[in-house]
Amino acid sequence: MKSTKESEANFGFSPVAAEAKQGLVNEVFAKVARRYDLMNDLMSGGLHRLWKDDLISWLAPPKDASPFALLDVAGGTGDIASRFLGASGSGARAVICDISAEMLAVGRERAAGEERLAFVLGNAEFLPFPGRSFDAYTIAFGMRNLTHIDKALTEAFRVLKPGGRFLCLEFSAVETPILDALYDAYSMNAIPALGALVAGDAASYRYLVESIRRFPDQKSFMGMIETAGFERVRYRNLTGGIAAIHSAWRL
């Protein structure tokens, strides 16, 4: 019999049955898909674009014709994959895997005609790909929405080739004094208000803010990545720790 802890998950600040969380998260992204990137611009003052550029810069994909396959998980609207292809040589290809059909629909519209990009509906905790299939795995602002982060990390390790790279961009714990208090007040109050004004949906954005508070801090997440089998685990803080990129290798 599963313990109470194992059978529960956090949906923002609210405890829910573990099997119910994914459906609740799906409802959030079905509602926000069409305004997702606009709201990211408004909420971060455009900083999310610079953070995503930093992620691709750290990945440093090959610029020649060498084959290089990226799996971008929870990347429905295509922000990371499009940056990757733009920074890569002709041998690069990317697969976006997202559990939200609505987010994938937005991504497909934006990437119409891009033959090197494929879209797959799938769950990060049970990826529909053979082992050792990809040279790199990225996930941006998606890890905190998963029910079982440990399962997703194990799957990331499984689908990477030996020598493959894992990169996760996620909101994190602010490590700069004063900024932490300012950011906390802004995110808890202004972001749901923006969601209500722009998207007509304060509740979804309240969940997204609360999910940030529930996500492990930088060092705790490093430990989870190492437990999944990855090596050379490092992280870089962005904007004082408002976000962080974690990097690791399957050796």
N, C-alpha and C positions, 0 to 999 in steps of 0.2 A: 504494500500500500504506500502511495506517495505521501510524503509529509505535507503539512499545510504550507510550509515555505515553498516546496517544489511545485505545488499546484496553484500558487498565486503568482501574479505579476503586477507590476506597477503601470497604470495608464495615467501618466502624469503623476499627480500626488495621490491618486485613488487606487487602492488595491482592487484587482479584478482577478477572476479565474484565468489561469495561464492560457487555457484554450480559447478564451474570449478576446484576448488582447489584440491578436492580429486582425480580427474583424473590425474592432474599434479603430485601429490605426488605418485600415483600408478606407473606412468611412471618412476619416479626416482628409486623406489625400484625394479621394474622389471629389470632395467638396472644393479643395484648394488648387487642384491641378492647373486650371486655366490661368490663375493669378499667382501661381507659385513663385515664378522668377521675379515678377513685379514686386511681390511682397518681400522677397529676399533683398531686392535693391532698397526698398523703403526701410526695412528693419535694420539693415547693416550699413546704410549710407553708401551702398555700392562696394563695401569692403569684401563681400563674399566673392566678387569677381577676382580681386587681387589674391585672395586666399587660394582660389582654385588655380590661378596662374602659378602660385608658389608650389602647389602640389605637382603640377605637370613639370615644372622646372626641376624639382627634386627627383622626379621619376627619370627625367632625361632620356626619353625614348630615342632609339637610333634614327638618324636622319638620312641614312642610305636606304638601299633596297632590301636590307636584311629582313627576313620574316620576323614579325613581332606581334603577338596576340595579347590584347588587353581585354579583361573582363571588368566592366564597370557595374557594380551592384548597387541597386537602389538609385540608379542614375537616369530615371525615366525621361526627363526633359532634355537630356543630352549635353548638358553643360561641360561635363568632364570629358566625355568621349569626343566631342567636337574639338575641344582644345588639344586633346591627345593627337588626333589625326592631323590637325593643323601644325603640330610641332614635330611630326614624324615623317619618315621617308615613305616611299611608295610601297614598301613591304609590310606596312602596318595594317592591322585590321582591329576592329573593336566590336565587342558584343555588350549590349546593355541588357542587364537582367533586372527586372523590377516586378514586384508583386502587384503593383497598381496598374490595371489596364488603362485607367484614365491618364495617368502620368505617361505611360508608354505612347498613348495616342498623341499627346502633345509633342513628344520627342520625334515620332515618325513624321509628323507634319513638318517639323523644322528641318529634318534631315532628308527630306525628299530628294532622291537622286544620288545620295551618297552610297556608292556601291560597297565601300569598305566597312560599313556599319550595319549590324544586325540587331534586332530587338527580340527579346525572349521574355515571356511571362513566366516568372518563377520565384521561388521562396529562397532567401539567402541561407536559411537553415537546412535546406534540402536542394542544393543546386542541381539542375538537370543537365549536367555536363560530366564527361568522363574525367577520371583523375589525370593529373599532369597534363592539362590541356592548354594552359595559359602562361605567358611570360610575366604578366603583371596582373594584379587584382587591385582595383581601387573602389572605395566607397566614401562618398562625401555626404555628410549630414543624414546618414541613413542608419548607422549602427545603433544609435540610441533608441530607435523606434522598434527594434527587434525584441522578440519575447525572450529568446535565449541567446545572448551574445556569445557564450562559449561555443554553442553549436555552429554559429555562423563563422567563428574563427577557425574551428576545426574543418569546416567545409572550404574556407579560403585556402587553408594549407593543402587540403586534398587536391584541389583543382589546379594548383600551381605546379609548374615544372620544377625540378631541382634547379636551384639558382634563380628561381622566380622571386618577384618583389611584391610585397604587400604594402599598401599605403591607405591610411584612413584619415580623412579630414573630418573633424567633429568639433562641435562646441565643447568647451572644457572648463576647467576651474581657473578663474582669474587670479593671477599671482602677483598683481601689482596693487599695492596699497592705494586706497582712495578710489581707484578705478573699479575695484570690486564692488564697492557700495553703490557707486554711480550706475554701474552696469546692472546691478541687481534691481535697483529702483526703476530704471528705464525699461528693462525687459519685462518685469512683472506688471507694469502699469501701461506703458506706452504701446507695447506690441499687441496685446489684445485689443486695445483701442483702435490701432491702425487696422487690425483685422476686421473689426466691426465697420469701420469707415470705408475701406477699400474693397473688401471681399464680402462684407455683410455677414461675417462669421467670427465673432470674438472667441467662441468656445474652442474652435480648432486651434487657434493661435495661442490660447491659454494653455492647451495641452502641450503644444510644441515648446513653449517656454518651460513648463513644468518638467518635461522630459529631459531638458538640459540639466536641471538640478538633480535629477535622478541618475545621470550618467556618471560612471566612475571618473575620478580625477586622473591626471596624466600618469602618475606612477602606478596607480592601481590598474589602469588599463594596460600599461606596459606588462605588468605581471600576468594578466589574462592572455596577452599575445604570446608571451613566453611559454605559458602552460599549454597552449595549442601546438607547440613544437617549433615555433619560429626562433630564429637567432638574429643577432646584431640588431636588437630592438632599440630604437631611439625615438625621440620626439622633438619637435620644434614648436615653441609657442608662437602664436600669431596675435598681434594687438594685445599684448600683455596677458595672454592666456584665455581671451574670450573664445578663441578657437585654437586647436593644436593639430598638427599633422604627426601621426605615428608611422614610422617606417620599420619594416622588418623583412627578413629574407627566409625563404625555404632553401636550406643548404643540403 
